[in-house]
């Protein structure tokens, strides 16, 4: 093989390690490699700047580091807003638009770059669909590659969970519902209906299983014989049901079912019933259905059922990751199911509290739940807005609502939603207020703008009605939109506060880390997008509370291009996806849930996308800084 051909082959092999070149057809990649030149740039040298005119070269970093700088960012902190490393390319936007670059590209360390002429770049766009797709939708293209990797990983994990060699102890989801053998059938059927279950087991005083009755038996044993519903359970049940020990394997249970025509198997340990498995459980192991789960929550008659449902929500999140559900859809599904769970807890507590039932109120979701952006690691942020009837005062109504709110908060804590350390909960008298008191509180925050007021606004201004008199929350939202938009000083203060939290991009290293070489994906990744979207929505009368919807609704009013809005949204969603993956892995390992990830544990693709996502956060913050002259 000749030397030139050897060099081209080596170039192709090198570039094939990076996107988009790893997706390009071999002939197109070879065509490009034949036309590449190699350039060297020393540290501190300017490669491109707005003053150099229309971009005429496509650069791919072979070795080294390039920094992108913009005047507004350099004026703030002398920090590069863009850092490019091996395998990354620039300046795509300028080449596609045939214009000068907007940033100054400087060399961070001595760097070698592959260089392709603008004319060859345009030709390659037409030759290679993969290259064209990447150049026009860079972040979205990288995200799609990452999504495919994630889906493969989680599908493998999910299939492993569903192995027929799993022990029954790993499959049993909850204790079976039982009754005494003398229980009237009327009571048995009412219990099965109210709990939404398909079977009932009779046990003795020592919890030893005596018999079983299922919905499949209703027609032949109750309906057709016109059974008197006062008949005892033991007269109808299937006696001496077959049981298996918890260490038995799933396929053994399946064989017993097939042999005897059973639909259910009881799991017994030391003579005591500990679980029940249906045919459906064995063949859809750990696959929790959305409709099934929402039905269980709506029909729950006790807190234990809701506690199990909260665990199912986490399992559902895992299954949906395996199915390729997007982070936007998944966080909204998690939040919606958590809404249903909270809704049911409120209903149960109201049923036992006549005084609270007499009050017109609305339970408010705040923070991430208010934005429909909950992950698996979330504490409680909630409040109450109530009406004050003529002739009564707010303190008297509050005295009625606070004990009720306390019970709801404690019940949510038992379901896995920790009490808020900052006491941002409806059981705190500060956040159980009349409509007039809420307006007065918000008014003080807007016109005083003290540090604590700014902090509170980042939580409370994302409120959303969850249960009760929605009209009061809607009136408060309309009032807030008008009051905040009028006070430009307050919006400026919010912008100053938001810009103190910089995305963790470094100059020397890829990322700036802290606390054991970690990055806080919530504080430093998600929050910059959330804060900017909140400020823009308040300034432009956007009523949405969801971050993505805020950006989309405010984008046109802010004259931000649809392409930039899509890039911001993609970046936000990718960081959310990383959080969901992190939380799932922590759950699987039995670790405390946090938002902190060690960047060294990320693969090359995820690390590259995370850098790109942080760059989009910086770009959005630059827009915020310009608009509010920070």
C-alpha positions in Angstrom: 0.0 0.0 0.0 1.4 3.4 -0.9 2.2 6.0 1.7 -0.6 8.4 0.6 -3.2 5.6 0.8 -1.9 4.5 4.2 -2.3 8.1 5.5 -5.8 8.3 4.1 -6.7 5.0 5.7 -5.3 6.1 9.0 -7.3 9.4 8.8 -10.5 7.5 8.0 -9.9 5.1 11.0 -9.2 8.1 13.3 -12.3 10.1 12.3 -14.5 7.0 12.5 -14.3 7.2 16.3 -16.3 10.4 16.3 -19.7 11.7 15.3 -20.9 12.3 12.6 -18.1 10.4 10.8 -18.9 7.2 12.6 -22.3 7.3 10.8 -21.1 8.2 7.3 -20.7 5.7 4.5 -17.1 4.5 4.0 -16.9 5.9 0.5 -18.0 9.4 1.6 -15.6 9.4 4.5 -12.7 8.3 2.2 -13.7 11.0 -0.3 -13.4 13.6 2.5 -10.1 12.2 3.8 -8.5 12.4 0.4 -9.2 16.2 0.4 -8.2 17.0 3.9 -5.1 19.1 4.7 -3.4 19.2 8.1 -2.8 22.5 9.8 -0.9 23.3 12.9 -1.8 26.2 15.3 0.2 27.3 18.4 -1.3 28.2 21.8 -3.0 31.6 21.8 -3.2 31.9 18.0 -6.5 33.0 16.5 -7.8 30.5 14.0 -11.0 32.4 13.0 -12.7 35.7 14.0 -15.6 37.8 12.7 -13.0 40.1 11.1 -11.6 37.4 8.8 -14.6 37.5 6.5 -16.7 34.7 5.2 -15.7 31.3 6.5 -13.9 29.3 3.9 -12.6 26.3 5.8 -14.2 23.4 7.7 -12.0 22.4 10.7 -11.9 19.1 12.5 -9.6 18.9 15.6 -7.1 16.1 15.3 -5.3 16.9 18.5 -5.5 19.8 20.9 -8.1 22.3 22.0 -9.9 25.3 20.5 -11.7 28.0 22.6 -14.6 30.1 21.3 -15.0 33.6 22.7 -17.7 36.2 22.4 -17.3 39.8 23.4 -20.2 39.8 25.9 -18.9 36.7 27.7 -15.3 37.9 27.7 -16.4 41.2 29.2 -18.1 39.3 32.0 -15.5 36.8 33.2 -12.8 36.3 30.5 -14.1 32.8 30.1 -14.5 30.9 26.8 -18.1 30.0 26.2 -17.1 27.2 23.8 -14.4 24.6 24.1 -13.8 22.1 21.3 -11.7 19.0 21.6 -10.5 16.0 19.5 -13.0 14.9 16.9 -15.1 18.1 17.2 -15.6 20.4 14.2 -16.3 24.1 13.5 -17.6 26.6 12.3 -20.8 24.8 11.0 -23.2 27.7 11.3 -21.0 30.1 9.4 -20.2 27.6 6.6 -23.9 26.7 6.2 -24.9 30.3 6.0 -21.8 31.4 4.0 -21.1 34.2 6.4 -18.3 35.3 8.9 -18.2 33.5 12.3 -19.8 35.2 15.3 -17.1 34.0 17.7 -13.4 34.3 17.9 -11.8 30.8 17.8 -8.4 30.7 19.7 -6.0 27.9 20.3 -6.0 26.7 24.0 -3.0 24.3 23.6 -0.9 23.6 20.5 -3.4 22.1 18.1 -3.5 20.1 14.8 -6.6 20.4 12.7 -7.8 18.6 9.6 -9.0 21.2 7.1 -11.6 20.9 4.3 -12.3 23.7 1.8 -15.7 25.4 1.9 -16.4 24.1 -1.6 -15.6 20.5 -0.7 -17.7 21.0 2.5 -20.7 22.0 0.4 -20.2 19.0 -1.9 -20.0 16.6 1.0 -23.3 18.0 2.4 -25.0 16.8 -0.8 -23.1 13.5 -1.0 -23.6 12.3 2.6 -27.0 12.3 4.2 -25.5 11.5 7.6 -23.1 14.4 7.4 -25.8 16.8 6.2 -28.1 15.7 9.1 -25.4 16.3 11.6 -24.4 19.7 10.3 -27.9 21.0 10.3 -29.1 19.3 13.5 -25.8 18.8 15.4 -27.2 18.5 19.0 -30.3 16.6 18.0 -28.2 14.2 16.0 -25.8 13.5 18.9 -28.9 13.1 21.2 -30.4 10.5 18.8 -27.1 8.5 18.9 -27.1 8.7 22.7 -30.7 7.7 22.9 -30.1 4.6 20.8 -27.2 3.6 23.1 -29.3 4.2 26.3 -32.3 2.3 24.9 -30.1 -0.7 24.1 -28.6 -0.6 27.6 -32.0 -0.4 29.3 -33.7 -2.9 27.1 -30.9 -5.4 28.0 -31.4 -4.6 31.7 -35.1 -5.0 31.3 -34.9 -8.3 29.6 -32.6 -9.5 32.3 -35.2 -8.6 34.9 -37.8 -10.5 33.0 -35.8 -13.8 33.0 -37.7 -16.9 33.7 -34.8 -18.0 35.9 -35.6 -15.2 38.4 -36.5 -16.5 41.9 -40.1 -15.8 42.9 -38.9 -13.7 45.8 -37.6 -11.2 43.2 -41.0 -11.1 41.4 -43.5 -10.8 44.3 -44.6 -7.2 44.3 -46.7 -7.0 47.4 -48.4 -9.0 50.1 -51.7 -10.6 48.8 -55.0 -9.4 50.1 -56.5 -12.0 52.4 -59.6 -12.7 54.4 -60.9 -15.2 57.0 -62.6 -18.3 55.5 -66.0 -17.3 57.1 -66.1 -13.9 55.4 -69.3 -13.4 53.4 -68.9 -13.4 49.6 -70.6 -10.0 49.4 -67.7 -8.5 51.4 -65.1 -10.4 49.4 -66.4 -9.1 46.1 -66.8 -5.5 47.3 -63.1 -5.6 48.5 -61.9 -7.0 45.2 -63.8 -4.3 43.3 -62.7 -1.4 45.5 -59.0 -2.5 45.4 -59.1 -3.4 41.7 -57.6 -6.9 42.4 -58.3 -10.2 40.7 -58.0 -12.7 43.6 -58.6 -13.2 47.3 -56.9 -15.8 49.5 -58.4 -17.3 52.7 -55.9 -17.7 55.5 -56.0 -19.0 59.1 -54.8 -17.2 62.2 -51.2 -18.2 61.4 -51.4 -16.8 57.8 -51.4 -20.3 56.3 -53.2 -20.3 53.0 -56.5 -22.3 52.9 -58.1 -21.5 49.6 -58.2 -19.0 46.7 -61.0 -17.3 44.7 -60.4 -15.3 41.5 -62.5 -13.2 39.1 -62.4 -16.1 36.7 -64.5 -18.0 39.3 -67.2 -15.4 39.5 -69.2 -16.5 36.5 -69.2 -20.3 37.3 -69.4 -20.1 41.1 -71.4 -17.0 41.9 -73.4 -15.5 38.9 -74.7 -18.6 37.1 -75.7 -20.5 40.4 -77.3 -17.3 41.6 -75.3 -17.7 44.8 -76.6 -16.0 48.0 -73.9 -13.3 48.6 -74.2 -14.0 52.3 -72.6 -17.4 51.6 -69.1 -17.8 53.3 -65.9 -17.6 51.3 -64.9 -21.1 52.2 -68.0 -22.6 50.4 -66.8 -21.1 47.1 -63.0 -21.1 47.3 -60.6 -23.5 45.6 -59.2 -25.5 48.6 -55.6 -26.5 49.3 -54.0 -24.3 46.7 -50.6 -25.3 45.4 -47.8 -23.2 46.8 -44.1 -22.7 46.0 -41.3 -21.5 48.2 -39.7 -18.0 47.5 -36.5 -19.6 46.2 -38.4 -21.4 43.4 -37.8 -20.1 39.9 -40.3 -18.3 37.7 -40.2 -21.1 35.1 -41.2 -23.7 37.8 -44.3 -21.6 38.6 -45.1 -21.4 34.9 -44.9 -25.2 34.6 -47.2 -25.7 37.5 -49.7 -23.3 36.0 -49.5 -25.0 32.7 -49.9 -28.5 34.2 -52.9 -27.7 36.4 -54.5 -24.9 34.4 -54.0 -22.5 37.2 -53.8 -18.7 36.7 -52.3 -18.0 40.1 -49.6 -19.4 42.3 -49.2 -18.7 46.0 -45.7 -18.2 47.5 -45.4 -19.7 51.0 -42.5 -19.6 53.4 -42.4 -21.6 56.7 -46.1 -22.2 56.4 -47.0 -18.5 56.0 -48.4 -16.9 52.9 -45.9 -14.2 51.7 -47.0 -13.5 48.1 -49.2 -14.3 45.1 -48.3 -14.4 41.4 -50.6 -14.3 38.5 -50.0 -15.7 35.0 -49.7 -12.2 33.8 -46.9 -11.5 36.4 -44.8 -14.3 35.1 -44.9 -13.2 31.4 -44.7 -9.5 31.9 -42.3 -9.5 34.8 -41.8 -6.0 36.2 -43.6 -4.4 33.3 -45.9 -1.9 35.0 -48.5 -0.5 32.8 -49.4 3.2 32.8 -53.2 2.7 32.8 -52.9 -0.2 35.3 -50.8 2.0 37.7 -53.1 5.0 37.4 -56.1 2.8 38.1 -54.5 1.3 41.2 -53.7 4.8 42.5 -57.3 6.1 41.9 -58.8 3.1 43.6 -56.4 2.9 46.5 -58.1 2.6 49.9 -55.1 2.9 52.1 -51.7 4.4 52.4 -49.8 1.1 52.0 -51.3 0.7 48.5 -50.1 4.1 47.5 -46.6 3.4 49.0 -46.4 0.4 46.6 -47.7 2.5 43.8 -44.9 5.0 44.4 -42.4 2.2 44.0 -44.2 1.2 40.8 -43.8 4.7 39.4 -40.0 4.3 39.7 -40.2 0.9 37.9 -42.3 2.4 35.2 -39.7 5.0 34.6 -37.1 2.3 34.0 -39.3 0.5 31.6 -40.1 3.6 29.6 -36.4 4.4 29.3 -36.0 1.0 27.8 -38.8 1.8 25.3 -37.1 5.0 24.2 -39.6 7.4 25.8 -38.1 11.0 25.7 -37.0 12.8 28.9 -39.7 15.4 28.3 -42.5 12.8 28.1 -41.0 10.7 31.0 -40.7 13.6 33.5 -44.3 14.7 32.6 -45.5 11.1 33.1 -43.7 10.8 36.4 -45.1 14.2 37.5 -48.6 13.3 36.4 -48.6 10.0 38.3 -47.2 11.8 41.3 -50.1 14.2 40.9 -52.6 11.4 40.9 -51.0 9.9 44.1 -51.1 13.3 45.8 -54.7 13.8 44.6 -55.7 10.4 46.2 -54.0 11.2 49.5 -55.8 14.5 49.7 -59.1 12.8 48.9 -58.5 10.2 51.7 -57.6 12.9 54.2 -60.5 15.0 53.3 -62.9 12.1 53.7 -61.9 12.0 57.4 -61.9 15.8 58.0 -65.3 17.4 57.7 -63.9 20.8 58.7 -61.4 20.9 55.9 -64.0 19.7 53.4 -66.0 22.8 54.2 -63.2 25.1 53.0 -62.8 26.2 49.3 -59.1 25.7 48.6 -56.6 24.7 45.9 -53.6 22.6 46.6 -50.6 24.1 44.7 -47.6 22.2 43.2 -44.5 24.2 43.4 -40.9 23.9 42.1 -40.1 21.0 39.7 -43.6 19.4 40.2 -45.2 22.8 39.4 -43.1 22.7 36.1 -44.0 19.0 35.5 -40.3 18.2 35.5 -40.0 15.7 38.4 -37.4 13.0 38.3 -37.0 10.2 40.8 -35.1 12.4 43.2 -37.6 15.0 44.5 -38.7 16.4 47.8 -42.0 18.2 48.6 -42.7 21.7 47.4 -46.4 22.6 47.9 -48.8 25.2 49.2 -52.5 26.0 49.7 -54.5 29.0 48.5 -57.9 29.3 50.2 -61.0 31.4 50.0 -62.2 33.5 53.0 -66.0 33.6 53.2 -67.7 36.9 54.3 -67.7 37.4 58.0 -64.6 35.1 58.6 -60.9 35.8 58.7 -58.0 34.1 57.1 -56.4 32.9 60.4 -59.5 30.9 61.3 -59.5 29.2 57.9 -55.8 28.6 58.2 -56.3 26.9 61.6 -58.6 24.4 60.0 -56.3 23.7 57.0 -53.0 23.3 58.7 -53.6 20.0 60.5 -55.1 18.6 57.2 -52.1 19.8 55.3 -49.7 18.2 57.9 -51.3 14.8 57.4 -51.0 15.1 53.6 -47.4 16.1 53.9 -46.6 13.2 56.2 -48.4 10.7 54.0 -46.4 11.9 50.9 -43.2 11.5 52.9 -44.2 7.8 53.6 -44.7 7.4 49.9 -41.1 8.4 49.2 -41.4 12.2 48.8 -39.2 13.6 51.6 -40.3 16.6 53.7 -38.8 19.8 52.4 -35.8 20.9 54.4 -36.7 24.5 53.8 -40.3 23.8 54.9 -41.8 24.9 51.6 -44.9 22.9 52.3 -48.6 23.5 52.8 -48.4 22.6 56.5 -46.2 25.7 57.0 -48.4 28.7 58.0 -46.3 30.9 55.7 -47.5 28.9 52.6 -51.1 28.2 53.6 -52.6 31.5 52.6 -55.7 33.2 51.3 -55.7 34.5 47.7 -55.3 38.0 49.0 -52.4 37.0 51.2 -50.6 35.3 48.3 -51.0 38.4 46.2 -49.6 40.5 49.0 -46.7 38.1 49.5 -45.8 38.1 45.8 -46.2 41.9 45.7 -43.6 42.3 48.4 -41.1 40.0 46.7 -41.5 41.8 43.4 -41.1 45.3 44.8 -38.5 44.6 47.5 -36.3 42.0 45.7 -34.3 41.0 48.8 -32.1 37.9 48.3 -34.6 35.6 50.1 -37.4 37.1 48.0 -35.5 36.2 44.8 -34.9 32.7 46.1 -38.6 32.2 47.0 -39.7 33.5 43.5 -37.7 30.7 41.8 -39.8 28.1 43.7 -43.2 29.8 44.1 -43.6 31.5 40.8 -43.7 28.0 39.1 -46.9 27.1 41.0 -49.5 25.0 39.3 -53.0 24.0 40.6 -53.2 20.3 41.5 -56.4 19.8 43.5 -59.5 21.8 44.3 -60.6 25.3 43.3 -58.5 25.8 40.2 -60.0 29.3 39.6 -58.1 30.8 42.5 -54.7 29.5 41.1 -55.6 30.9 37.7 -56.5 34.3 39.1 -53.2 34.3 41.0 -51.3 33.4 37.8 -52.9 36.2 35.9 -52.2 38.7 38.6 -48.6 37.6 38.9 -48.0 37.9 35.1 -49.2 41.5 35.1 -47.3 42.5 38.3 -44.0 41.0 37.3 -43.9 42.3 33.8 -44.4 45.9 35.1 -41.4 45.7 37.4 -38.3 45.7 35.2 -36.0 46.2 38.2 -37.2 42.9 39.7 -36.6 41.1 36.4 -33.1 42.6 36.3 -32.4 41.3 39.8 -33.6 37.9 38.8 -31.3 37.9 35.8 -28.3 39.0 38.0 -29.1 36.2 40.4 -29.5 33.6 37.6 -26.2 34.5 35.9 -24.2 33.8 39.1 -24.8 30.1 38.4 -22.5 29.3 35.5 -22.5 26.0 33.5 -19.4 24.0 34.6 -17.3 24.3 31.5 -13.5 24.6 32.2 -10.6 26.1 30.3 -7.9 23.6 31.3 -10.2 20.6 31.6 -13.5 19.7 29.9 -15.6 20.3 33.1 -15.3 22.3 36.3 -16.0 19.8 39.1 -16.5 20.0 42.9 -17.5 17.8 45.8 -15.5 14.7 45.0 -14.9 15.4 41.4 -18.6 15.7 40.5 -21.0 17.9 38.5 -24.4 18.8 40.0 -26.7 18.1 37.0 -29.6 19.9 38.6 -27.9 23.1 40.0 -25.4 23.7 37.3 -27.1 21.9 34.4 -30.9 22.2 34.6 -31.2 25.4 36.7 -29.6 27.8 34.1 -32.3 26.9 31.6 -35.1 26.9 34.2 -34.1 30.4 35.5 -33.8 31.9 32.1 -37.1 30.5 30.9 -38.9 31.8 34.0 -37.5 35.3 33.6 -38.5 35.4 29.9 -41.9 34.1 30.6 -42.6 36.6 33.4 -41.4 39.4 31.2 -43.5 38.5 28.2 -46.8 37.3 29.8 -46.3 33.6 29.2 -48.6 31.6 31.5 -46.9 28.2 31.1 -44.9 26.9 34.0 -43.1 24.1 32.2 -39.6 25.2 31.2 -39.7 23.8 27.6 -43.1 25.3 27.0 -41.9 28.7 28.4 -39.0 28.8 26.0 -41.1 27.8 23.1 -43.9 30.3 23.9 -41.4 33.1 24.6 -39.1 32.4 21.7 -41.1 34.3 19.1 -41.6 37.3 21.4 -37.9 37.3 22.1 -37.0 37.0 18.4 -35.0 33.8 19.1 -34.8 31.6 16.0 -36.7 28.3 16.1 -33.3 26.5 15.5 -31.9 28.1 18.7 -35.0 27.3 20.7 -34.8 23.7 19.6 -31.1 23.5 20.6 -31.9 24.9 24.1 -34.7 22.4 24.5 -32.5 19.5 23.3 -29.8 20.5 25.7 -32.2 20.8 28.6 -33.7 17.4 27.8 -30.4 15.7 27.5 -29.3 16.8 31.0 -32.7 15.7 32.3 -32.1 12.3 30.7 -28.7 12.0 32.4 -30.4 12.8 35.7 -33.0 10.0 35.1 -30.3 7.5 34.3 -28.3 8.5 37.3 -31.3 8.2 39.6 -32.2 4.8 38.2 -28.6 3.5 38.6 -28.5 4.8 42.2 -31.9 3.1 42.9 -30.6 -0.2 41.5 -27.4 0.1 43.7 -29.4 1.0 46.8 -27.7 4.3 47.0 -29.0 7.7 48.2 -30.4 9.6 45.2 -28.3 12.7 44.2 -27.9 14.8 41.2 -24.1 14.6 41.2 -22.2 12.7 38.5 -18.5 12.1 38.1 -17.8 13.2 34.5 -15.1 10.5 34.2 -17.8 7.9 34.4 -19.4 9.1 31.2 -18.6 7.5 27.8 -17.1 9.7 25.1 -20.4 10.3 23.4 -22.2 11.4 26.6 -19.3 13.6 27.6 -19.4 15.3 24.3 -23.1 15.9 24.4 -22.9 17.2 27.9 -20.3 19.7 26.9 -22.5 20.8 24.0 -25.5 21.1 26.4 -23.6 23.3 28.8 -22.5 25.5 25.8 -26.2 26.0 25.0 -26.8 27.0 28.6 -24.0 29.6 28.3 -25.4 30.8 25.0 -28.9 31.2 26.6 -27.3 33.1 29.6 -25.5 35.4 27.1 -29.0 36.3 25.7 -30.2 36.9 29.2 -27.2 39.1 30.0 -27.7 41.2 26.9 -31.4 41.7 27.4 -31.0 42.8 31.0 -27.7 44.5 30.7 -26.0 42.4 33.3 
